[in-house]
Amino acid sequence: MATDFSPRSIAALERTIDLARQHHSEVVLVHVIESLPYGVGHSSDPTKLLEHLTEDGRNQLAGFTKHALSLYPKCTSELHFGIVHQVISELARKLNVDLIVVAARSQRGLLERILRSLAEKLVRQAPCPVLAVQVDGGGQKENHAASA
């Protein structure tokens, strides 16, 4: 399951764990830290900024993993660096993953429609089905499941 630690990710985690329990599966939580955008760090040290992002990502992933383990004991986590959809697709191939679960982002604005979502990018590249869990209001619903 890909996570950005948002409330949407917590809802997606709960759905992931429901599926894992039904199929007696292992859950791998993945957080990817992307490279700094061009121009970031001109007024500060980009290495220090990346170190801060890494430390923050590790701490948040540790907390997220602790929460996941309180719900289901077969959870592990991994922190990676790179382009999110590429890293997750490569990791899914390496680990022979059966399903990738992501939290869907609503696409309300023009920019969001122009820029494809993570789920859409994964559907195009992943070696397995992708389940996007959409959260509306306080509830959750499955947005779509699609295979690559």
C-alpha positions in Angstrom: 0.0 0.0 0.0 1.4 3.4 -1.0 1.0 6.1 1.7 1.5 9.8 2.1 0.3 9.7 5.7 -2.9 11.7 4.9 -6.3 11.0 6.3 -7.0 9.4 2.9 -4.1 7.0 3.5 -5.5 5.9 6.8 -8.8 5.1 5.2 -6.9 3.2 2.4 -5.0 1.3 5.1 -8.2 0.2 6.8 -9.5 -1.1 3.4 -6.1 -2.8 2.7 -6.2 -4.6 6.1 -9.7 -5.7 5.5 -8.6 -7.3 2.2 -5.4 -8.8 3.8 -7.4 -10.4 6.6 -9.8 -12.0 4.0 -7.0 -13.4 2.0 -4.4 -14.0 4.8 -2.0 -11.7 3.0 1.0 -9.6 4.0 0.7 -5.8 3.8 3.8 -3.8 2.7 3.4 -0.1 3.5 5.5 2.1 1.1 6.4 5.8 1.3 8.4 7.4 -1.5 10.4 10.6 -1.1 10.6 12.3 -4.4 13.6 14.4 -5.6 13.5 18.1 -4.8 11.9 20.1 -7.6 14.3 22.2 -9.7 15.0 25.5 -8.0 14.2 24.3 -4.5 17.1 24.9 -2.1 18.6 28.0 -3.7 18.2 30.0 -0.5 19.1 27.0 1.7 21.2 23.8 1.6 19.3 21.2 -0.5 21.1 18.4 1.2 19.9 19.5 4.6 16.3 19.9 3.2 16.5 16.3 1.8 17.9 15.0 5.1 15.0 16.7 6.9 12.4 15.2 4.5 14.1 11.7 5.0 14.0 12.0 8.8 10.4 13.2 8.7 9.4 10.4 6.3 11.0 7.8 8.5 9.3 9.1 11.6 5.9 9.3 10.0 6.3 5.9 8.4 7.2 4.4 11.8 4.1 5.9 13.4 1.9 4.7 10.4 3.4 1.2 10.7 2.8 1.1 14.4 -0.9 2.0 13.8 -1.1 -0.7 11.0 0.5 -3.3 13.3 -2.1 -2.5 16.0 -4.8 -3.5 13.4 -3.0 -6.4 11.7 0.2 -8.2 12.6 1.4 -9.0 9.0 2.5 -5.5 8.1 6.0 -4.3 7.1 7.1 -0.9 5.8 9.7 0.4 3.3 11.0 3.9 2.6 12.2 4.6 -0.9 13.5 7.5 -3.0 12.5 8.3 -6.5 9.4 9.0 -8.7 6.5 7.6 -6.8 4.7 5.6 -9.5 7.9 4.2 -10.9 9.3 3.1 -7.5 6.0 1.5 -6.5 5.7 -0.4 -9.8 9.3 -1.6 -9.6 8.8 -2.7 -6.0 5.6 -4.5 -6.9 7.5 -6.5 -9.6 10.3 -7.3 -7.2 8.0 -8.4 -4.4 5.6 -10.2 -6.8 2.7 -8.1 -5.3 -0.9 -9.2 -6.0 -2.6 -5.8 -5.5 -1.5 -2.2 -5.0 -3.8 0.0 -2.9 -3.6 3.8 -3.0 -5.8 6.5 -1.6 -7.5 8.3 -4.5 -7.4 12.1 -4.7 -10.4 13.9 -5.9 -9.9 15.7 -9.2 -11.9 18.8 -8.8 -9.8 21.4 -10.5 -8.4 21.8 -14.0 -4.8 21.2 -12.8 -5.8 18.0 -11.2 -7.4 16.8 -14.4 -4.4 17.8 -16.5 -1.9 16.0 -14.1 -2.8 12.4 -13.9 -3.2 10.9 -10.4 -0.9 8.4 -8.9 -3.5 5.7 -9.3 -3.8 6.4 -13.0 -0.1 6.3 -13.5 0.1 3.0 -11.5 -2.6 1.4 -13.6 -0.5 2.1 -16.7 2.8 0.8 -15.2 2.0 -1.7 -12.4 2.4 -5.4 -12.9 -0.8 -6.1 -10.9 -4.2 -4.7 -10.3 -4.5 -1.3 -8.6 -7.3 -0.4 -6.1 -7.9 3.3 -5.5 -9.8 4.0 -2.3 -11.7 7.3 -2.4 -12.7 9.0 0.8 -15.6 11.4 0.7 -16.8 13.2 3.9 -16.2 10.8 6.7 -16.8 7.6 4.8 -14.9 5.7 2.2 -15.8 4.0 -1.0 -13.9 2.0 -3.6 -13.2 4.3 -6.5 -12.1 1.7 -9.0 -10.0 -1.4 -9.5 -8.1 -1.8 -12.7 -5.4 -3.9 -14.0 -2.3 -2.6 -15.8 
